[in-house]
Amino acid sequence: MNHRTGLVLDFGGVLTTPLLPAVLAFEQREGLEQGACIRALYMDAEGIRLTHELERGALTQTEWNQAAATKLGVSPDNLMGRLFADLRPEQALIDAAAAAKRTGIKVGILSNSVGLTPWNLYDGYELETLYHGVVISEYHGMRKPDPELFQVMLKLLDLSAEECVFVDDTEEYVRAAEKLGFAGVHAVQPEQTVSQLEDLLGVPLTDAG
């Protein structure tokens, strides 16, 4: 088997702990019914439109905070930051990415933006120094699964899709990448994801590997 020489990683839910537990914890803190955020923001047509516009950079995070807060009946003050306050670095994947990079594999980050101010999801992760290329959707007026956004990433890495593995916690985006030629990994459980990456890249990514 020809091993791939590029690794493209989603950010939230891949290099961070999962998003859903953070959202559920927010609901509990705010006294909301469990699932209120999912229904209002991710299953409702207007909520989906707002999030897609935010990801494309057509809406600021402050504007999204205001609109989403109205839908949820909570304060808009730093709503995105409050929503994802419990997210933490997913060290297993961060370490695996660093290990891949040390072996000569090109590693890029391809993330749908949640806006950058007043709260910056990427703070403290040193994306610009640790990875070969970083593509944040709002800077390009697109969002995953737009094929053109994947092409921006490939151009940065100077690789073809057939040379790369793509990892995302959203299965829809993994399937979109596979249609372009990437090898896809749906990130569900960190150790399983790392194991799949070792197989596709042909290099050990953990001390035990």
Backbone as CSV, one residue per row, in Angstrom:
resi,resn,N_x,N_y,N_z,CA_x,CA_y,CA_z,C_x,C_y,C_z
1,MET,0.845,-1.202,0.000,0.000,0.000,0.000,0.880,1.252,0.000
2,ASN,0.484,2.243,-0.797,1.213,3.511,-0.804,0.756,4.368,0.369
3,HIS,1.661,4.682,1.249,1.296,5.491,2.405,1.211,6.965,2.017
4,ARG,0.301,7.664,2.655,0.078,9.084,2.359,1.147,9.934,3.034
5,THR,1.423,11.089,2.443,2.506,11.938,2.962,2.001,13.289,3.482
6,GLY,0.672,13.462,3.485,0.076,14.690,4.010,-1.039,14.351,4.984
7,LEU,-1.193,15.180,5.998,-2.231,14.973,7.009,-2.965,16.292,7.221
8,VAL,-4.273,16.284,6.972,-5.091,17.491,7.156,-6.072,17.223,8.295
9,LEU,-6.036,18.079,9.304,-6.834,17.886,10.509,-7.860,19.001,10.678
10,ASP,-9.077,18.608,10.992,-10.054,19.557,11.513,-9.533,20.027,12.879
11,PHE,-10.096,21.102,13.403,-9.633,21.597,14.704,-10.587,21.197,15.836
12,GLY,-11.770,21.861,15.907,-12.700,21.584,17.004,-13.218,20.161,16.971
13,GLY,-13.034,19.420,18.044,-13.480,18.031,18.090,-12.431,17.050,17.607
14,VAL,-11.305,17.560,17.091,-10.185,16.695,16.697,-8.959,17.055,17.544
15,LEU,-8.507,18.311,17.421,-7.410,18.764,18.285,-7.922,19.266,19.639
16,THR,-9.254,19.332,19.763,-9.857,19.633,21.071,-10.710,18.428,21.492
17,THR,-11.101,18.431,22.748,-12.054,17.445,23.234,-13.378,17.623,22.482
18,PRO,-14.298,16.644,22.528,-15.531,16.721,21.735,-16.398,17.937,22.065
19,LEU,-17.106,18.414,21.046,-17.935,19.615,21.194,-19.216,19.350,21.980
20,LEU,-19.849,18.203,21.742,-21.167,17.957,22.335,-21.166,17.999,23.869
21,PRO,-20.232,17.341,24.562,-20.241,17.432,26.031,-20.100,18.874,26.530
22,ALA,-19.316,19.690,25.800,-19.159,21.098,26.189,-20.491,21.839,26.063
23,VAL,-21.214,21.562,24.974,-22.519,22.202,24.753,-23.513,21.771,25.833
24,LEU,-23.529,20.484,26.165,-24.443,19.980,27.200,-24.129,20.593,28.561
25,ALA,-22.848,20.777,28.851,-22.457,21.401,30.117,-22.906,22.862,30.155
26,PHE,-22.810,23.551,29.013,-23.290,24.935,28.909,-24.782,24.995,29.202
27,GLU,-25.545,24.088,28.603,-27.000,24.070,28.827,-27.322,23.918,30.308
28,GLN,-26.580,23.043,30.964,-26.805,22.813,32.386,-26.496,24.075,33.198
29,ARG,-25.368,24.718,32.884,-24.977,25.948,33.599,-26.009,27.055,33.418
30,GLU,-26.587,27.115,32.204,-27.516,28.202,31.875,-28.957,27.876,32.271
31,GLY,-29.170,26.663,32.791,-30.519,26.263,33.185,-31.418,25.957,31.997
32,LEU,-30.808,25.591,30.866,-31.584,25.250,29.667,-31.932,23.764,29.681
33,GLU,-32.999,23.428,28.994,-33.370,22.029,28.825,-32.294,21.321,28.001
34,GLN,-31.982,20.075,28.358,-30.962,19.348,27.608,-31.376,19.221,26.146
35,GLY,-30.448,19.568,25.248,-30.719,19.505,23.813,-31.238,20.807,23.232
36,ALA,-31.432,21.814,24.085,-31.975,23.106,23.609,-31.075,23.729,22.549
37,CYS,-29.765,23.672,22.754,-28.830,24.278,21.794,-28.835,23.526,20.471
38,ILE,-28.846,22.208,20.551,-28.845,21.403,19.333,-30.087,21.723,18.496
39,ARG,-31.224,21.793,19.160,-32.476,22.081,18.437,-32.469,23.489,17.848
40,ALA,-32.053,24.474,18.629,-32.141,25.876,18.205,-31.062,26.264,17.198
41,LEU,-29.883,25.634,17.300,-28.752,26.089,16.493,-28.361,25.135,15.379
42,TYR,-28.626,23.843,15.553,-28.125,22.861,14.593,-29.218,22.055,13.882
43,MET,-30.459,22.156,14.375,-31.549,21.421,13.725,-32.616,22.365,13.180
44,ASP,-32.446,23.647,13.440,-33.412,24.668,13.027,-32.852,25.396,11.805
45,ALA,-33.661,25.607,10.791,-33.182,26.190,9.522,-32.503,27.539,9.731
46,GLU,-33.095,28.396,10.559,-32.504,29.723,10.804,-31.195,29.594,11.583
47,GLY,-31.169,28.687,12.557,-29.942,28.453,13.333,-28.807,27.956,12.450
48,ILE,-29.139,27.051,11.539,-28.140,26.513,10.604,-27.630,27.620,9.684
49,ARG,-28.557,28.450,9.198,-28.153,29.552,8.305,-27.193,30.500,9.016
50,LEU,-27.495,30.833,10.255,-26.632,31.728,11.035,-25.232,31.152,11.186
51,THR,-25.170,29.862,11.507,-23.864,29.220,11.706,-23.087,29.139,10.407
52,HIS,-23.766,28.835,9.300,-23.081,28.777,8.005,-22.541,30.156,7.618
53,GLU,-23.305,31.191,7.887,-22.837,32.546,7.570,-21.634,32.924,8.432
54,LEU,-21.672,32.518,9.684,-20.539,32.750,10.586,-19.296,32.039,10.052
55,GLU,-19.455,30.792,9.637,-18.326,30.012,9.138,-17.730,30.621,7.877
56,ARG,-18.593,31.254,7.070,-18.099,31.870,5.825,-17.561,33.286,6.044
57,GLY,-17.728,33.794,7.243,-17.256,35.148,7.529,-18.247,36.222,7.138
58,ALA,-19.489,35.823,6.795,-20.519,36.795,6.416,-21.190,37.392,7.651
59,LEU,-20.945,36.798,8.789,-21.527,37.236,10.064,-20.393,37.270,11.074
60,THR,-20.341,38.284,11.932,-19.314,38.307,12.976,-19.764,37.434,14.147
61,GLN,-18.809,37.052,14.979,-19.164,36.271,16.160,-20.114,37.048,17.069
62,THR,-19.905,38.356,17.184,-20.785,39.191,18.011,-22.213,39.174,17.468
63,GLU,-22.348,39.262,16.149,-23.685,39.196,15.534,-24.323,37.830,15.760
64,TRP,-23.501,36.778,15.629,-24.014,35.425,15.873,-24.439,35.275,17.339
65,ASN,-23.596,35.775,18.249,-23.924,35.713,19.680,-25.296,36.318,19.955
66,GLN,-25.530,37.473,19.340,-26.792,38.198,19.558,-27.982,37.390,19.028
67,ALA,-27.854,36.900,17.806,-28.957,36.153,17.182,-29.207,34.826,17.894
68,ALA,-28.136,34.117,18.234,-28.274,32.819,18.899,-28.826,32.988,20.310
69,ALA,-28.394,34.060,20.989,-28.876,34.317,22.351,-30.383,34.560,22.353
70,THR,-30.861,35.275,21.347,-32.299,35.533,21.227,-33.063,34.218,21.060
71,LYS,-32.512,33.326,20.231,-33.167,32.036,20.007,-33.173,31.172,21.265
72,LEU,-32.114,31.295,22.080,-31.983,30.445,23.273,-32.576,31.079,24.533
73,GLY,-32.767,32.408,24.495,-33.251,33.107,25.678,-32.184,33.247,26.757
74,VAL,-30.915,33.458,26.312,-29.807,33.653,27.253,-29.096,34.966,26.926
75,SER,-28.139,35.351,27.766,-27.372,36.573,27.521,-26.445,36.383,26.315
76,PRO,-26.321,37.416,25.465,-25.432,37.298,24.308,-23.950,37.506,24.665
77,ASP,-23.666,37.963,25.875,-22.296,38.333,26.259,-21.337,37.148,26.120
78,ASN,-20.416,37.246,25.141,-19.430,36.190,24.880,-20.088,34.807,24.807
79,LEU,-21.221,34.717,24.130,-21.979,33.466,24.096,-21.150,32.301,23.549
80,MET,-20.407,32.533,22.455,-19.615,31.438,21.879,-18.586,30.930,22.882
81,GLY,-17.944,31.854,23.578,-16.965,31.468,24.590,-17.588,30.675,25.723
82,ARG,-18.790,31.067,26.130,-19.492,30.340,27.196,-19.929,28.959,26.718
83,LEU,-20.369,28.919,25.459,-20.854,27.667,24.878,-19.763,26.598,24.872
84,PHE,-18.541,27.015,24.557,-17.444,26.047,24.417,-16.383,26.184,25.522
85,ALA,-16.799,26.712,26.666,-15.853,26.950,27.771,-15.166,25.675,28.243
86,ASP,-15.814,24.529,28.095,-15.252,23.277,28.611,-14.317,22.571,27.628
87,LEU,-14.136,23.108,26.426,-13.226,22.466,25.468,-11.795,22.501,26.002
88,ARG,-11.085,21.396,25.803,-9.690,21.288,26.223,-8.878,20.701,25.072
89,PRO,-7.557,20.881,25.084,-6.740,20.252,24.043,-6.873,18.730,24.086
90,GLU,-6.974,18.115,22.908,-6.986,16.651,22.804,-5.544,16.216,22.569
91,GLN,-4.843,15.960,23.660,-3.392,15.783,23.605,-2.965,14.616,22.727
92,ALA,-3.765,13.550,22.703,-3.391,12.382,21.886,-3.244,12.752,20.413
93,LEU,-4.142,13.614,19.917,-4.088,14.011,18.501,-3.021,15.072,18.263
94,ILE,-2.860,15.986,19.217,-1.812,17.008,19.093,-0.437,16.330,19.048
95,ASP,-0.243,15.341,19.918,1.028,14.605,19.939,1.225,13.793,18.669
96,ALA,0.141,13.188,18.173,0.232,12.390,16.943,0.593,13.270,15.741
97,ALA,-0.003,14.468,15.695,0.311,15.403,14.608,1.779,15.817,14.659
98,ALA,2.279,16.061,15.867,3.688,16.438,16.035,4.600,15.288,15.617
99,ALA,4.211,14.058,15.978,5.003,12.880,15.605,5.028,12.706,14.086
100,ALA,3.871,12.921,13.445,3.793,12.818,11.981,4.716,13.850,11.332
101,LYS,4.676,15.051,11.857,5.495,16.135,11.302,6.993,15.816,11.412
102,ARG,7.370,15.207,12.537,8.791,14.861,12.734,9.280,13.832,11.713
103,THR,8.357,13.033,11.187,8.762,12.021,10.198,8.784,12.594,8.777
104,GLY,8.436,13.871,8.636,8.464,14.496,7.312,7.110,14.634,6.643
105,ILE,6.064,14.200,7.346,4.712,14.352,6.797,4.270,15.806,6.936
106,LYS,3.657,16.340,5.889,3.146,17.715,5.949,1.799,17.702,6.671
107,VAL,1.648,18.586,7.650,0.440,18.597,8.482,-0.250,19.957,8.380
108,GLY,-1.520,19.939,7.996,-2.298,21.177,7.879,-3.549,21.135,8.730
109,ILE,-4.073,22.327,9.050,-5.323,22.468,9.808,-6.365,23.114,8.896
110,LEU,-7.539,22.466,8.796,-8.639,22.983,7.972,-9.881,23.054,8.857
111,SER,-10.253,24.279,9.233,-11.284,24.458,10.253,-12.387,25.401,9.804
112,ASN,-13.630,25.008,10.065,-14.742,25.938,9.904,-14.743,26.893,11.092
113,SER,-14.682,28.168,10.796,-14.532,29.192,11.832,-15.784,29.356,12.685
114,VAL,-15.577,29.733,13.941,-16.702,30.179,14.782,-16.520,31.666,15.115
115,GLY,-15.791,32.367,14.238,-15.451,33.759,14.511,-14.218,33.808,15.395
116,LEU,-13.542,34.937,15.397,-12.284,35.029,16.138,-12.329,36.033,17.286
117,THR,-13.351,36.885,17.312,-13.496,37.834,18.420,-14.977,37.967,18.764
118,PRO,-15.325,38.131,20.035,-14.423,38.355,21.174,-13.726,37.104,21.697
119,TRP,-14.156,35.924,21.260,-13.555,34.687,21.762,-12.877,33.955,20.625
120,ASN,-11.625,33.539,20.852,-10.852,32.861,19.813,-10.631,31.398,20.197
121,LEU,-11.316,30.520,19.476,-11.220,29.079,19.704,-9.778,28.576,19.629
122,TYR,-8.955,29.242,18.810,-7.616,28.727,18.504,-6.533,29.237,19.455
123,ASP,-6.902,30.120,20.377,-5.917,30.693,21.300,-5.149,29.611,22.054
124,GLY,-3.826,29.748,22.064,-3.003,28.846,22.855,-2.572,27.579,22.146
125,TYR,-3.058,27.376,20.915,-2.732,26.126,20.209,-1.538,26.268,19.242
126,GLU,-1.026,27.482,19.105,0.164,27.746,18.282,0.054,27.174,16.862
127,LEU,-1.112,27.359,16.268,-1.346,26.773,14.947,-0.338,27.252,13.903
128,GLU,-0.036,28.549,13.944,0.822,29.114,12.887,2.254,28.595,12.962
129,THR,2.691,28.158,14.152,4.079,27.693,14.270,4.202,26.168,14.227
130,LEU,3.148,25.460,14.615,3.256,24.001,14.728,2.887,23.243,13.458
131,TYR,2.204,23.912,12.509,1.683,23.198,11.342,2.166,23.846,10.042
132,HIS,2.168,23.070,8.983,2.676,23.573,7.699,1.717,24.548,7.020
133,GLY,0.447,24.414,7.319,-0.541,25.300,6.706,-1.805,25.334,7.538
134,VAL,-2.427,26.509,7.622,-3.663,26.658,8.400,-4.699,27.361,7.529
135,VAL,-5.866,26.735,7.394,-6.966,27.333,6.625,-8.171,27.463,7.551
136,ILE,-8.525,28.714,7.870,-9.707,29.016,8.678,-10.770,29.547,7.709
137,SER,-11.931,28.903,7.692,-12.915,29.120,6.629,-13.286,30.578,6.401
138,GLU,-13.448,31.365,7.475,-13.961,32.733,7.301,-13.045,33.611,6.462
139,TYR,-11.756,33.309,6.437,-10.812,34.101,5.638,-10.989,33.861,4.139
140,HIS,-11.712,32.812,3.790,-11.832,32.415,2.381,-13.260,32.521,1.860
141,GLY,-14.192,32.954,2.730,-15.583,33.121,2.312,-16.264,31.813,1.952
142,MET,-15.722,30.722,2.484,-16.269,29.389,2.209,-16.350,28.620,3.517
143,ARG,-16.891,27.392,3.432,-16.940,26.522,4.608,-16.860,25.070,4.122
144,LYS,-16.303,24.210,4.963,-16.427,22.786,4.647,-17.908,22.469,4.603
145,PRO,-18.386,21.691,3.645,-17.651,20.814,2.713,-17.369,21.399,1.325
146,ASP,-17.303,22.731,1.159,-17.026,23.300,-0.172,-15.719,22.723,-0.734
147,PRO,-15.747,22.094,-1.900,-14.523,21.496,-2.462,-13.393,22.508,-2.613
148,GLU,-13.768,23.761,-2.935,-12.734,24.786,-3.162,-11.917,25.067,-1.897
149,LEU,-12.535,24.880,-0.732,-11.812,25.124,0.522,-10.747,24.042,0.742
150,PHE,-11.075,22.817,0.369,-10.076,21.743,0.440,-8.918,22.038,-0.516
151,GLN,-9.253,22.615,-1.675,-8.205,22.937,-2.653,-7.248,24.005,-2.122
152,VAL,-7.781,24.959,-1.357,-6.928,25.985,-0.727,-5.895,25.309,0.178
153,MET,-6.363,24.320,0.942,-5.474,23.583,1.850,-4.397,22.827,1.080
154,LEU,-4.824,22.144,0.022,-3.878,21.351,-0.777,-2.808,22.236,-1.418
155,LYS,-3.233,23.406,-1.867,-2.280,24.338,-2.491,-1.231,24.784,-1.466
156,LEU,-1.686,25.050,-0.246,-0.765,25.456,0.823,0.268,24.373,1.113
157,LEU,-0.182,23.121,1.127,0.715,22.006,1.432,1.510,21.554,0.207
158,ASP,1.084,22.021,-0.985,1.689,21.606,-2.253,1.603,20.087,-2.419
159,LEU,0.400,19.560,-2.150,0.134,18.130,-2.274,-1.187,17.931,-2.999
160,SER,-1.381,16.727,-3.541,-2.675,16.366,-4.124,-3.525,15.704,-3.048
161,ALA,-4.840,15.652,-3.277,-5.732,14.984,-2.324,-5.323,13.524,-2.147
162,GLU,-4.877,12.900,-3.228,-4.494,11.478,-3.189,-3.276,11.230,-2.307
163,GLU,-2.554,12.285,-1.976,-1.376,12.149,-1.103,-1.715,12.405,0.368
164,CYS,-2.977,12.758,0.642,-3.331,13.230,1.990,-4.396,12.397,2.691
165,VAL,-4.328,12.438,4.020,-5.374,11.909,4.894,-6.109,13.109,5.484
166,PHE,-7.437,13.011,5.573,-8.232,14.076,6.171,-8.993,13.529,7.369
167,VAL,-8.914,14.248,8.495,-9.559,13.824,9.743,-10.558,14.886,10.194
168,ASP,-11.790,14.467,10.477,-12.812,15.404,10.950,-13.782,14.651,11.857
169,ASP,-14.374,15.371,12.810,-15.378,14.729,13.669,-16.768,14.795,13.040
170,THR,-16.899,15.495,11.907,-18.175,15.561,11.176,-18.090,14.647,9.957
171,GLU,-18.892,13.604,9.973,-18.782,12.583,8.918,-19.053,13.154,7.526
172,GLU,-19.975,14.105,7.426,-20.300,14.724,6.133,-19.047,15.309,5.476
173,TYR,-18.190,15.928,6.286,-16.981,16.558,5.735,-15.938,15.506,5.347
174,VAL,-15.903,14.409,6.086,-14.997,13.303,5.743,-15.387,12.731,4.381
175,ARG,-16.696,12.524,4.182,-17.168,11.965,2.898,-16.869,12.927,1.743
176,ALA,-17.031,14.227,2.001,-16.735,15.229,0.958,-15.260,15.171,0.570
177,ALA,-14.393,15.006,1.558,-12.949,14.919,1.292,-12.612,13.657,0.514
178,GLU,-13.270,12.552,0.865,-13.012,11.285,0.164,-13.385,11.385,-1.314
179,LYS,-14.460,12.121,-1.607,-14.866,12.305,-3.010,-13.783,13.031,-3.810
180,LEU,-12.976,13.832,-3.108,-11.901,14.577,-3.777,-10.624,13.760,-3.888
181,GLY,-10.585,12.605,-3.211,-9.394,11.753,-3.298,-8.642,11.545,-1.999
182,PHE,-9.017,12.289,-0.948,-8.386,12.097,0.356,-8.721,10.708,0.908
183,ALA,-7.852,10.178,1.743,-8.231,9.067,2.617,-8.891,9.705,3.830
184,GLY,-10.094,9.256,4.179,-10.840,9.918,5.247,-10.835,9.139,6.546
185,VAL,-10.744,9.878,7.656,-10.871,9.283,8.983,-11.920,10.076,9.754
186,HIS,-12.991,9.397,10.167,-14.019,10.042,10.990,-13.573,9.933,12.440
187,ALA,-13.227,11.074,13.042,-12.701,11.091,14.408,-13.829,10.918,15.412
188,VAL,-13.830,9.798,16.100,-14.840,9.539,17.131,-14.156,9.350,18.481
189,GLN,-13.127,8.524,18.488,-12.410,8.213,19.728,-10.913,8.386,19.451
190,PRO,-10.210,9.209,20.251,-8.836,9.596,19.920,-7.872,8.446,19.636
191,GLU,-7.857,7.430,20.498,-6.899,6.335,20.295,-7.178,5.598,18.984
192,GLN,-8.454,5.439,18.677,-8.844,4.780,17.419,-8.408,5.622,16.217
193,THR,-8.580,6.933,16.325,-8.170,7.846,15.247,-6.671,7.755,15.012
194,VAL,-5.903,7.773,16.092,-4.437,7.696,15.975,-4.027,6.378,15.326
195,SER,-4.667,5.293,15.722,-4.367,3.976,15.146,-4.645,3.949,13.639
196,GLN,-5.768,4.524,13.231,-6.095,4.594,11.794,-5.063,5.422,11.038
197,LEU,-4.615,6.514,11.671,-3.618,7.365,11.027,-2.286,6.641,10.871
198,GLU,-1.906,5.860,11.873,-0.655,5.088,11.772,-0.701,4.151,10.570
199,ASP,-1.874,3.521,10.345,-2.026,2.608,9.205,-1.925,3.349,7.878
200,LEU,-2.586,4.512,7.803,-2.634,5.251,6.523,-1.331,5.967,6.206
201,LEU,-0.644,6.433,7.243,0.611,7.184,7.042,1.835,6.283,7.084
202,GLY,1.669,5.090,7.688,2.777,4.137,7.724,3.891,4.506,8.676
203,VAL,3.560,5.296,9.684,4.561,5.682,10.696,3.950,5.551,12.093
204,PRO,4.775,5.248,13.118,4.267,5.219,14.491,4.021,6.637,14.985
205,LEU,2.879,6.846,15.650,2.509,8.197,16.111,2.382,8.285,17.618
206,THR,2.671,7.198,18.307,2.671,7.210,19.781,3.953,6.546,20.229
207,ASP,4.291,6.754,21.503,5.486,6.112,22.056,5.367,4.598,21.980
208,ALA,4.116,4.113,22.164,3.889,2.679,22.109,3.853,2.166,20.682
209,GLY,3.641,3.125,19.718,3.507,2.727,18.317,4.812,2.258,17.753
